Amino acid sequence: MNAPDPFHDRVAVITGGAGGIGFALAEAFAARGAKIVLADVDEAAMRHRAGRLEARGSEVLCVRTDVTQRTSVAALADAVWARFGAAHLVCNNAGIALAGPLLEATAEDWRLTMDINFWGVVHGIEAFAPRLVTQGRGGHILNTASMAGLVGMQWLGIYCASKFAVVGLSESLRRELAPHGIGVSVLCPMIVETGIVENSLRVRGKEIPAAAPVSQPPAGAMKGGVVTPEEVARRVVRAIERDEPYILTHPEQREFLRRRAARLEAAFTPSGEIL
Ligand SMILES: NC(=O)c1ccc[n+]([C@@H]2O[C@H](COP(=O)([O-])OP(=O)(O)OC[C@H]3O[C@@H](n4cnc5c(N)ncnc54)[C@H](O)[C@@H]3O)[C@@H](O)[C@H]2O)c1
């Protein structure tokens, strides 16, 4: 017997679904027949985007959600069950990216980044994973990390710390949910054509009014080509179908990862011996 289609007639929840990669995921899943739940702090953008999906015949629920708040994400799960009675695909995708030297990092920048990028994912797992297990119909959790969660990068120290945490958490969760037939993938793109830099500075400005210096990311913080959110979404759809643990998006990632693996390998043989 064929495995059930992971998208058709299934319910997909996407945090940070009002724009960028999150909305591209929504479009790709909807094109495959999924019912969509957009969960974002930006209510106006979310409603506007939902209208686009509905115009193409998709069923969409919008729930204003702040992923930094445990209660807000729990209320999201309640709203999803109230409307659809189920969820099958949960994308913990909301995130921000602040750049600057670690020596200039403020406690507020650390807290804001970890609250959204790390705690946002934790809250999504807490709210949805036990329900997916109880539901007993399989499913998939997609956590959006970054290439910055696989390789430490200059000027992206806070972001890297938050995204490395998401990669580790995803690897552990994958092992724990496999016996329940629930897949876990971690999305690790390099540069994607979205408004993340401007959006993040706007969020930071609202949350941290103190006039601490805001650094624009240097051109070389993350080197590589730029792909569209739609290309990323195509990769995600394929990876979910194949239940792949890591989703990489740029061919140049291979060389960066190879160099990191070589640096780790060298740690075993500083004097020609395995320590
Ligand atoms: N764009 C890139 O180059 C890139 C590269 C690697 C990883 N990523 C990751 O992809 C994810 C999506 O980023 P994007 O590029 O689409 O950015 P984006 O700014 O276009 O989208 C992020 C969305 O998250 C929402 N959001 C922010 N704070 C929130 C909160 N507290 N609660 C709920 N929603 C919130 C925003 O309103 C926005 O709609 C992020 O986790 C980001 O770190 C992006």
The ligand as an ORCA input file, in Angstrom:
! r2SCAN-3c Opt
* xyz 0 1
  N      16.058     34.914      4.320
  C      17.169     34.236      4.542
  O      18.212     34.496      3.913
  C      17.188     33.102      5.533
  C      18.298     32.246      5.521
  C      18.340     31.204      6.439
  C      17.302     31.020      7.336
  N      16.237     31.886      7.327
  C      15.182     31.671      8.328
  O      13.942     31.513      7.658
  C      12.875     31.882      8.544
  C      11.915     32.790      7.808
  O      12.624     33.979      7.475
  P      12.304     34.858      6.185
  O      13.595     35.067      5.484
  O      11.163     34.323      5.467
  O      11.977     36.257      6.905
  P      10.691     37.202      6.855
  O      11.047     38.374      7.696
  O      10.266     37.419      5.449
  O       9.563     36.313      7.566
  C       9.572     36.080      8.950
  C       8.140     36.108      9.454
  O       8.165     35.829     10.860
  C       7.234     36.702     11.489
  N       7.573     36.865     12.909
  C       8.582     37.580     13.456
  N       8.525     37.522     14.788
  C       7.464     36.744     15.100
  C       6.894     36.307     16.332
  N       7.407     36.688     17.514
  N       5.818     35.484     16.284
  C       5.275     35.111     15.090
  N       5.766     35.515     13.907
  C       6.846     36.315     13.908
  C       7.327     37.988     10.705
  O       6.191     38.830     10.904
  C       7.472     37.471      9.281
  O       6.210     37.317      8.654
  C      13.538     32.509      9.774
  O      13.583     31.562     10.826
  C      14.946     32.823      9.288
  O      15.880     32.858     10.343
  C      16.148     32.915      6.452
*
